[in-house]
Amino acid sequence: MKHDFTSIPDRSSFGAAKWNRAKNSSTEFVPLSVADMEFPTAKPIREALKRIAEDAILGYTDPTEAYFDAVMDWMKRRHDFEIKKEWIIQTPGIITALEMLVEAFTSPGDGVIIMSPVYYPFDMAVVAASRKIVYCPLVHENGEYRIDYSLLEKKAKDKNNTALLFCNPHNPIGKVWSPEEMSKVVDICCDNGVFIIDDEIHNDLIMPGYNHTVMANVSERAMNNIAVCTAPSKTFNLAGMQCSNIIIPNNEMRKRAIACNWLDMQMHLNIFAYAACTAAYNECEDWLEELLTVIADNAKCVEDFMAENFPGIKVYPLEGTYLQWLDMRALGMTHVELREMLEGANIYLDGGEMFGPLGRGFQRINLACAKETLQKMLVRFKNAVEEKRRDWTENGRPYRRTLSVGTALDGFVYESAKSTHCRLEDVVDKKALIVFTRYYECDLTQKLLALLAAAYPGAKAMGCEIKAVVQSDIQTLAPVQGRYPFELIADKDRKLFDRYNVFEADSAVNLIAGDKLFESMVGKDIRRLIGSDLLDTITGTAETVEGRKPLQLCAFIGVDKDMRVIYSHYSRTLSDFPEIKEIIKAMI
């Protein structure tokens, strides 16, 4: 190789976000999660940065003509996308651009359409702008993903939905959309006044045998109703430079984006970002070509390994990006068990649940690493799965069941201030409603318990008991048990929650997106949350207390005296509680 794609850089002392998030990260246990590369920076880029550091005044800096020429030439040369200098808006990264564009082309409270499972900052950009997420899930059939055009059209016809966030190529599934597929999307959006925000940050990372088309190029209609988001960051591993180029051909649309960019106080990029982007586009094309062969070879390495050792694991064809999507549900684990097994083996991937509930049971592998690193990870994966299977053979598989109507609730043994090692089946005469809620100190938990207390007389008259499972210990619940006419079950270690798959939300955004309580609190301005406990949860600044799970969801399970489930509701968001009438109807 002309360039170095075999070294294993030690990033432990440079504040690398990916390494910091992995417990035992090292050159032996390299995390293959967050989408940046484990390769040395291309030499021309390093040299360009040295020249700036040595020769330039590090003041406020505007893009030069050389910078614009580099961007325009690259788009023409690599993508047959002929653009003009004035079409380009610089932002410090695509994530910043997504939120800015949502603000520019929608109004507070509007819906923004997202095709899930997808890059999770899409959700964040919508929520941060006080807009509503409108999911249009990809159809997953026979191991392939496709766009649900009928559903997209239905969503687009809703006048409250005014923008689409589109991922091209698609992250995490690694799919390169065809011109025909994108033309249908464009026509639906243009027919219904939906603006297209087209994230093409991976557009240079196209595998051999596949061709990428810039969405704006599919038609004149597309060109006039789109913002194409590009950056050198994924292509040349420059995320730390915080440089992106947003291309908006339509003059009036572009004015709106520029205005929002200024209102967000985005005046300049940092001086090194311009130099890195210019050098990358002008001098590093051969580096990229070699990189693509490395990524393709790594993708084949994973495919061959799984085919030989775990044929039940579906490895999706890598068409674009350097992120490989794997369906691991055949291993028979919940996404929580899978994550625990992987991390126990010092394997750090991106769990599919990160990209929404449709990603549960999937994993995304970052292939931008030395082949040696990848091979070591695969060996650890094989050993971890085999060890898990041996444990199941010797000790039996842990009981984990999602309780749907008609299934049996087995092994519900609990402790409370009133009972020790009590079996639920021994204390239910006719029926029982079991409510799994959060830790007792949570305001939402106390409000829910108050609602259950108010409903208790009516439930009792129907011959229905109520049991509340709380993620707190007996010492916390015993002093307050007298406030409630029903039993508070202590489950600080979440044994019952785990046994019956009462999961946490997959992210803080998933906890609140579409939640009625959240929307009533926020209205059309998310800043109303500033200073609240909920904002602490969303931003990850909530106080860490043992036993508390800030992202914990609730569940409502009804059983008869034979412990057969007659009602089931697993909450999808923070306050996704069923109507009392719905529960009564099911329990009668």
Steps between C-alpha positions, in 0.01 A plus 500: 500500500610855430324629813491370855186298565664237720622695803292498816523852645477543876234768550470459876672827590334725241148518637355285220127488575465144374783374721378692804161330482648150490595366842826322414590656167859449389692400191403142592133581557427768240139622508328458162201717575484876434551582132854626487799307371785321674748608233776765501399824331606527135841668471395795276243600760755482781741712298233759424415533869868542587531782247204682652638457854842627395415780256145628553352745747238296685226759487145506363522343157271490197511236227740586218448464127728197518265346754190553285680370193600183686142433608351573159761297312451204735124497455535519124779243476372242746124545474424674171336768713570839346453769762564871538701671768202693630305179561737395778440572868763394754396354834712340776378150427196326354319460833508877548377539143208261547362696793555831316322373189207365701463846651529667159242294314244410766313679778489410871261210548526381139567135423826384343495163325775249577555156344602278790717320598729791431788709631384602848594874478211533255269456798710736709494773234121491486445503875764769556312727259167444680357306207327163501654178373281322245631151436463339159675167567684321224339172401715204601412188304701191406817652636470819294393856569284715275312828524129485580381747236132466592571585861734783397228649283251476783739678736590762239135584431457601862541879486659497844800310361726736312844340464669165437838401642646261243818294544689431175683257525296370789655466842487244664382253236775589251265531203563723197167623366445477124392800287163332450444462874597859567287633214191353663592662830562835330167495318306417815672781691469759225134416441425564865720792593749298704858633495779241468801515730736254334785370720776384266789496745592145386464574128870440422507163673346283229606139464619346172208407276268771631435854382386795704272771365467838666130535572490850353607354164196277453280781364450874473232472765750349738753774429251766609375330815808370675796568725786256431716452809861407423826492693853364476469367855397138437696468176833612645437454873482869578207513743715688750550778244125575509455594137203444273372650178125533461397542137166671430440584131169687552577864572199574722547179698868577544424847641291338772781263592758778507275704727461208742872435492564860603231488768679195638817719509683281249730755339817309411657157508827460684805581289627141498169369362542692174856377455411137577205497259698664220792260536271199521310583182805614303768254608349189661291331231747214471477453881123466465525249216728281708275541804202367305685177420588460870138550608372258234753239612400546865133463407574171325700388805191543720271335245725195466551470876129508578413264215749246635433536872153652542296447184185614682639852527392708201777724367356771276685583179717805550415730210611826656652641823758305702234383744378141471152403620447155657179332613600298807154403619567137409732482803186498714590791727318820579683813394590555866651151537686545172650829614605351833666203330690719255623747759602210725731389219634853449311531172361848444268533202194717450190317620223515243258632761692828476328553165151439636292204619515340154873458555472283811695178454723657232857626527697750293871434451743776405727345235742794481778325689803283444404149395689365799273700731190365328623140510577521871150631566344216300696239698380656826146500364516130417643417843234711676211332318641154564551580867144628525366183340702281736357690793147448367568126461635465853272740688202550276407810308381800700125541490419814301157540349301787357153453644240508225135409534459124528847428638560379855661711768741253657724532801377831638661488844535826688575685822328796658452663840209258546639181350827311459564256215134507406362336186246711313287198417448437872348842568279561195143381549353611168704752305791737545640804326877515534653841432875527445611852578820694560684570827287643780677839513391569142216755482339303220498184714328677786239649269435159347467339844252773597293423189504130585390579857206698365404213269547232765144495648350445157754230418437328832126502434574315175701240689828635369808547715769756417872444553760769428855388424736784591875525431576579864600296805279398791661760727371771265155353448416384855450851646261599218309173460223630726415771246381244249220239519696261277834328548825668394742235376871574542712426193808716539717250312240485218470122509131510415552776244766287328299179531205650315694722257390834638780686329642848526450737209771458240603864536393817675336618179303175470380559856329826408435498123124505450435489875187693600638615833817626336308681228268664751800621702689628200230629270694657214814589693727232644678766706211487744669190638809689614549439869271195511591144597381382161755717323769346720389157378499604134845658514653222709573731793260333744657411835622142496342303785532124538183322396352794312453467127414840352393343169281232658163440335184366662277202429143398590423129515164344586473133604223267609517260797678242284773754420392524137562843352174672405636851450841630393633850441873572486556875499695641208561844645525663841128536574353259248234376739183320389158647564325361807200415278726290279632305798153447648365374168779244474478392864122446520 
